[in-house]
Amino acid sequence: MTYVTRDNITDQVAEVFKNTPDPRLREVMTSLVKHLHAFIREVEPTDPEFEMGCEFLVSLGKATSEKKNEVILASDILGASTLITLINNDKRSETAGQHRTDSALLGPFWRKNAPIYEAGANISHGPEASVADQAFRISGHVRDAHGTPIEGAMVDIWQASPLGFYENQDSNQPDMNLRGQFKTDANGHFHLRSVLPAGYPVPVDGPCGDLLRNQQRDPFRPAHVHFMVSKPGYQVLTTQVFADNDSRLQTDVTFSVLQSLVGTFQKRTGPNETGYELIYDFVLQAGEMQLPTPPIP
């Protein structure tokens, strides 16, 4: 028998994983333990610090509700969500050898089964809809890696209001406000109307907010629109397009702003023209269509 020591405990834990039938689970858990133990050896947490860390993890679950997912938020503000996305962006490019639009993190506010609208419809039905100079037109094309238009692709869009709130955070907005799904036409084209989104702070009323305050970090995200583009036979594209005139592009609290995802939020000019416009095209990659798990109902 080999008794546990400070020097051999990592190897002993990894040893018990060797009979795990799932090879990927075995690989992931073995690596996790090795890195976790290395982290513990590096920082040498005290007993009170260990208890504090456990309480932080417990509090993430307690703070998760129908209005927000604190676990995903923690992953976002620590840069883990974006790093995973960047790694998978590179893998997809290397595997296919073809261009596709860069992905961005899903975020904690996507809801499944948003209303399906006809082309050109307005997804703004709340108090923000009456502000003419905040009107926002969004349009673009969906194509495959060879530039061929994709007809019948579903473009799922969600965004914050001009006050910086998603509808599930704001009792003044109707259910599913500023959310909608649009199918592309024979030319791969889609278009809709909305209102100009504002940048906003991530929720700071839970443990993630405490962490940000203790680190003296700006909790704001730049203005953006979320897109999820899907069709059977293609990999689901989950991404965001950011306002080019937002001052926080370089300080996004979730580290999500890729240069390729900065769009032009163009002010509309001319007779009877008000508000702004975004034109942005998307490229899908062939593969299995697999939608993510909604972070909130």
C-alpha positions as CSV (number, residue, x, y, z in Angstrom):
1,M,0.0,0.0,0.0
2,T,1.2,3.5,-0.8
3,Y,0.0,6.1,1.6
4,V,-1.0,9.6,0.4
5,T,1.6,12.3,0.7
6,R,1.8,15.8,-0.6
7,D,4.1,14.7,-3.4
8,N,2.1,11.7,-4.6
9,I,-1.5,12.7,-4.2
10,T,-1.9,14.0,-7.7
11,D,-0.7,10.8,-9.2
12,Q,-2.9,8.8,-6.9
13,V,-6.0,10.7,-7.9
14,A,-5.2,10.4,-11.6
15,E,-4.6,6.7,-11.2
16,V,-8.2,6.0,-10.1
17,F,-9.5,7.6,-13.4
18,K,-7.7,5.1,-15.6
19,N,-10.7,2.7,-15.6
20,T,-13.1,5.4,-16.8
21,P,-14.8,3.8,-19.8
22,D,-15.4,7.1,-21.7
23,P,-11.9,8.1,-23.0
24,R,-12.8,11.8,-23.3
25,L,-14.1,12.0,-19.8
26,R,-10.9,10.2,-18.6
27,E,-8.8,12.7,-20.5
28,V,-10.7,15.8,-19.3
29,M,-10.8,14.7,-15.6
30,T,-7.1,13.7,-15.5
31,S,-6.1,17.0,-17.0
32,L,-8.4,18.9,-14.6
33,V,-7.0,17.3,-11.5
34,K,-3.4,17.9,-12.6
35,H,-4.0,21.6,-13.3
36,L,-6.2,22.0,-10.2
37,H,-3.5,20.5,-8.0
38,A,-0.8,22.6,-9.7
39,F,-2.9,25.7,-9.0
40,I,-3.3,24.7,-5.3
41,R,0.4,24.2,-5.0
42,E,1.2,27.5,-6.6
43,V,-1.2,29.7,-4.5
44,E,-1.3,27.6,-1.3
45,P,-4.8,28.7,-0.2
46,T,-5.5,28.9,3.5
47,D,-8.4,27.0,5.0
48,P,-10.5,30.2,5.2
49,E,-9.7,31.0,1.5
50,F,-10.6,27.4,0.5
51,E,-14.0,27.8,2.3
52,M,-14.5,31.2,0.6
53,G,-13.8,29.6,-2.8
54,C,-16.3,26.8,-2.2
55,E,-18.9,29.4,-1.0
56,F,-18.3,31.3,-4.3
57,L,-19.1,28.2,-6.3
58,V,-22.2,27.5,-4.2
59,S,-23.4,31.1,-4.5
60,L,-23.2,30.9,-8.3
61,G,-25.9,28.2,-8.3
62,K,-28.0,30.0,-5.7
63,A,-27.9,33.3,-7.8
64,T,-29.0,31.5,-11.0
65,S,-32.6,32.1,-11.9
66,E,-35.0,32.5,-14.8
67,K,-33.6,36.0,-15.3
68,K,-29.9,35.2,-15.4
69,N,-27.4,32.4,-15.4
70,E,-24.6,33.3,-12.9
71,V,-22.5,30.3,-13.8
72,I,-22.2,31.3,-17.5
73,L,-21.7,34.9,-16.4
74,A,-18.7,33.8,-14.3
75,S,-17.3,31.9,-17.2
76,D,-17.8,35.0,-19.4
77,I,-16.1,37.6,-17.1
78,L,-13.1,35.2,-16.5
79,G,-12.5,35.0,-20.3
80,A,-13.2,31.2,-20.3
81,S,-16.2,31.4,-22.6
82,T,-14.4,33.5,-25.2
83,L,-11.2,31.4,-25.0
84,I,-13.3,28.2,-25.7
85,T,-14.9,30.0,-28.6
86,L,-11.6,31.1,-30.1
87,I,-10.1,27.6,-29.9
88,N,-13.2,26.2,-31.6
89,N,-13.1,28.9,-34.2
90,D,-9.5,27.8,-35.1
91,K,-10.4,24.1,-35.1
92,R,-13.3,24.7,-37.5
93,S,-11.1,26.7,-39.9
94,E,-8.3,24.1,-39.8
95,T,-10.8,21.2,-40.3
96,A,-12.7,22.7,-43.2
97,G,-10.0,24.8,-44.7
98,Q,-12.8,27.3,-45.5
99,H,-13.9,30.7,-44.2
100,R,-16.8,31.1,-41.9
101,T,-18.0,34.0,-39.7
102,D,-16.3,34.0,-36.4
103,S,-18.4,32.8,-33.4
104,A,-18.8,34.7,-30.2
105,L,-20.0,33.6,-26.8
106,L,-23.6,32.7,-26.4
107,G,-24.0,34.8,-23.2
108,P,-26.5,34.3,-20.4
109,F,-29.6,35.8,-22.1
110,W,-30.5,33.6,-25.1
111,R,-34.1,32.2,-25.0
112,K,-35.2,29.4,-27.2
113,N,-38.4,29.6,-29.3
114,A,-38.4,33.4,-29.9
115,P,-41.3,34.5,-32.2
116,I,-40.9,33.8,-35.9
117,Y,-41.6,37.0,-38.0
118,E,-42.1,37.8,-41.6
119,A,-39.3,39.6,-43.4
120,G,-39.1,43.3,-42.5
121,A,-41.1,42.9,-39.3
122,N,-40.3,45.0,-36.2
123,I,-39.2,43.1,-33.0
124,S,-39.6,46.2,-30.8
125,H,-42.9,46.2,-29.0
126,G,-42.1,47.9,-25.7
127,P,-41.9,51.5,-24.6
128,E,-38.7,52.0,-26.6
129,A,-40.6,51.6,-29.9
130,S,-41.9,55.2,-29.8
131,V,-38.4,56.8,-29.9
132,A,-38.0,57.6,-33.6
133,D,-34.3,58.6,-33.6
134,Q,-33.5,55.1,-32.0
135,A,-35.0,53.2,-34.9
136,F,-32.7,50.5,-36.2
137,R,-32.7,48.5,-39.4
138,I,-30.8,45.2,-39.6
139,S,-30.2,43.3,-42.8
140,G,-27.7,41.0,-44.4
141,H,-27.1,37.8,-46.3
142,V,-26.3,34.2,-45.3
143,R,-24.0,32.3,-47.6
144,D,-22.0,29.1,-47.5
145,A,-18.2,28.9,-47.6
146,H,-18.3,29.1,-51.4
147,G,-20.4,32.2,-51.5
148,T,-23.6,30.5,-52.5
149,P,-26.8,32.0,-50.9
150,I,-28.5,29.8,-48.3
151,E,-32.2,29.9,-48.5
152,G,-34.3,29.1,-45.5
153,A,-31.6,29.7,-42.9
154,M,-33.1,30.8,-39.6
155,V,-31.6,34.0,-38.2
156,D,-32.4,34.2,-34.5
157,I,-31.7,37.7,-33.1
158,W,-31.8,39.1,-29.5
159,Q,-30.6,42.4,-28.1
160,A,-30.8,44.8,-25.2
161,S,-33.0,47.9,-25.2
162,P,-31.8,51.5,-25.5
163,L,-31.7,51.4,-21.7
164,G,-29.4,48.4,-21.7
165,F,-31.9,45.7,-20.5
166,Y,-33.0,42.4,-22.0
167,E,-36.8,41.9,-21.8
168,N,-36.5,39.2,-19.1
169,Q,-34.7,41.8,-16.9
170,D,-37.2,44.6,-17.5
171,S,-40.8,44.5,-16.3
172,N,-41.7,47.4,-18.6
173,Q,-41.0,45.2,-21.7
174,P,-43.4,42.6,-23.0
175,D,-42.4,38.9,-23.1
176,M,-40.0,38.1,-25.9
177,N,-39.5,41.8,-26.8
178,L,-36.5,42.5,-28.9
179,R,-36.2,38.9,-29.8
180,G,-37.2,37.3,-33.1
181,Q,-36.4,34.7,-35.8
182,F,-36.3,35.4,-39.5
183,K,-35.9,33.0,-42.5
184,T,-33.6,34.0,-45.4
185,D,-35.1,34.2,-48.9
186,A,-33.9,32.6,-52.1
187,N,-31.0,35.1,-52.2
188,G,-30.0,34.3,-48.6
189,H,-31.3,37.8,-47.6
190,F,-32.9,38.8,-44.3
191,H,-34.1,42.1,-42.9
192,L,-35.9,43.5,-39.9
193,R,-36.6,46.5,-37.8
194,S,-35.7,47.1,-34.2
195,V,-34.3,49.8,-31.9
196,L,-30.7,50.8,-31.3
197,P,-29.3,48.7,-28.5
198,A,-27.3,50.2,-25.7
199,G,-24.2,48.9,-24.0
200,Y,-24.9,47.7,-20.5
201,P,-23.3,46.4,-17.3
202,V,-23.5,42.7,-16.7
203,P,-25.7,41.8,-13.7
204,V,-23.8,42.8,-10.6
205,D,-26.3,41.8,-7.9
206,G,-24.7,38.4,-7.3
207,P,-21.3,36.8,-6.6
208,C,-19.9,37.8,-10.0
209,G,-20.7,41.4,-9.2
210,D,-18.9,41.1,-5.9
211,L,-15.9,39.7,-7.8
212,L,-15.9,42.6,-10.3
213,R,-16.1,45.2,-7.5
214,N,-13.2,43.5,-5.6
215,Q,-11.1,43.6,-8.8
216,Q,-12.2,47.3,-9.5
217,R,-13.3,46.3,-13.0
218,D,-15.7,48.1,-15.3
219,P,-18.8,45.8,-15.6
220,F,-19.9,47.2,-19.0
221,R,-20.3,45.5,-22.3
222,P,-20.3,47.6,-25.6
223,A,-23.5,47.8,-27.6
224,H,-24.1,44.7,-29.7
225,V,-26.7,42.5,-31.3
226,H,-26.7,38.7,-30.8
227,F,-27.2,36.4,-33.8
228,M,-27.7,32.6,-34.0
229,V,-27.9,31.4,-37.6
230,S,-28.9,27.8,-38.3
231,K,-30.1,25.4,-41.0
232,P,-29.9,21.6,-41.2
233,G,-26.7,20.6,-43.0
234,Y,-24.7,23.5,-41.5
235,Q,-23.0,24.1,-38.2
236,V,-24.9,26.5,-36.0
237,L,-23.3,30.0,-35.9
238,T,-23.6,31.8,-32.6
239,T,-22.1,35.3,-32.7
240,Q,-22.4,39.0,-31.9
241,V,-22.0,42.1,-33.9
242,F,-20.7,45.2,-32.1
243,A,-21.3,48.9,-32.6
244,D,-18.2,50.5,-34.2
245,N,-18.8,53.8,-32.3
246,D,-18.9,52.3,-28.8
247,S,-16.1,53.5,-26.5
248,R,-15.9,50.2,-24.7
249,L,-14.9,48.0,-27.6
250,Q,-11.5,47.5,-26.0
251,T,-12.8,47.0,-22.4
252,D,-15.6,44.5,-22.8
253,V,-16.0,42.8,-19.5
254,T,-16.5,39.5,-21.2
255,F,-13.5,39.9,-23.6
256,S,-15.8,39.1,-26.6
257,V,-14.9,41.8,-29.2
258,L,-13.2,40.3,-32.2
259,Q,-12.2,42.8,-34.9
260,S,-14.1,40.8,-37.5
261,L,-17.3,41.2,-35.5
262,V,-17.3,45.0,-35.3
263,G,-20.1,46.2,-37.5
264,T,-20.9,49.7,-38.9
265,F,-23.9,51.1,-37.0
266,Q,-24.6,53.7,-39.7
267,K,-26.8,56.8,-39.1
268,R,-29.5,57.0,-41.7
269,T,-29.5,60.3,-43.6
270,G,-31.7,61.9,-46.2
271,P,-35.4,62.9,-46.5
272,N,-37.6,61.1,-44.1
273,E,-34.7,59.0,-42.8
274,T,-34.3,58.5,-39.1
275,G,-32.3,56.2,-36.8
276,Y,-29.5,53.8,-37.7
277,E,-28.8,50.8,-39.9
278,L,-26.6,47.7,-39.7
279,I,-25.7,45.6,-42.8
280,Y,-23.8,42.4,-41.9
281,D,-23.4,39.2,-43.9
282,F,-22.8,35.7,-42.4
283,V,-21.0,32.6,-43.7
284,L,-22.0,29.2,-42.5
285,Q,-19.9,26.0,-42.5
286,A,-21.3,22.7,-43.6
287,G,-21.8,20.2,-40.7
288,E,-24.2,19.0,-38.1
289,M,-26.9,21.5,-36.8
290,Q,-26.7,21.4,-33.0
291,L,-28.4,24.1,-31.1
292,P,-27.0,25.1,-27.6
293,T,-28.8,24.6,-24.3
294,P,-30.7,27.8,-23.4
295,P,-29.1,29.4,-20.4
296,I,-32.5,30.7,-19.3
297,P,-36.1,29.5,-20.1
